[in-house]
Amino acid sequence: MSRIHDIPENDRPRERLLRLGPQALSDAELLALFINTGTKGENALEIGRRLLSDHKSLRALSRLEPAVLSRIKALGPAKTAKLAAAFELGRRAQQITDAEVILGRPQDIYAYVGAEMQALGHESVRIILLSTKLAVIRSEEAFRGSLNECVSHPRDLLRKVLIHNAYAFILVHNHPSGDPAPSDADRRITRRLRDASEATGVQLQDHVIIGAPSTSHAQPYFSFREHGML
């Protein structure tokens, strides 16, 4: 079978979705809807199953860059574009617009950037600038790479805060491994940033490390403020 239409009608992903709702479909079936057509000896559903098997999870697959996706067997430019667009739409649907977003609690910070940063396959350091009401003024990637490299000079981050006349800021970085527990370097850098920000009259509201949901830790993030470290 090389096409979705070769599957018995009641078992086709599209018909099952319309009849039962998208939540009833497996990850492979949802992927098959975007893949649509197969290759000789492998239909779209089988390709979806292979992708999940090869990459271990839908989350891992969603983190692949389009250039990497396009090199996978049975995925050409068109299928790659559809899958990459689907993953990006899912990420954007989870985002909150900046207008009147208040980030006073760690769970608010996680809701604001968690899904986006979990989808990254590389380490990223983000700075979120806040008003006196802890509303978002600006959010941007400050550095791509390890936190240790990024904050070797705290003044570079603080310059962004001062330029935009922010009252406070939040530092966020991700652990692609999924474990949000802070390293010794994370702790040292947080102390340095706290001391430097106090000296310039701005507030380090929090430093949040984004991990991934897991039974091995209670939350998919770690907040330095929540743990009394700020």
SULWONOR-V429376 format. One line per field, one symbol per residue. phi: phi as a letter, one per 30 degrees, with the letter a starting at -180 (. if undefined). Layout:
BEGIN
phi: ???
END
This chain:
BEGIN
phi: .bbedddeedcdeddddddcjdddddeddddddddiccbdiadddddeddddddciaddddddddeddedddeicceddddddddddddddddddcddeidcccbeddddddbeddddddcbdbcccccbddciddcabaddackdedddcdbeddddddddechddbbbcbbccedjcdeddddedddddddddddddciccddabccccbeaddbdbdbbcdddcicb
END
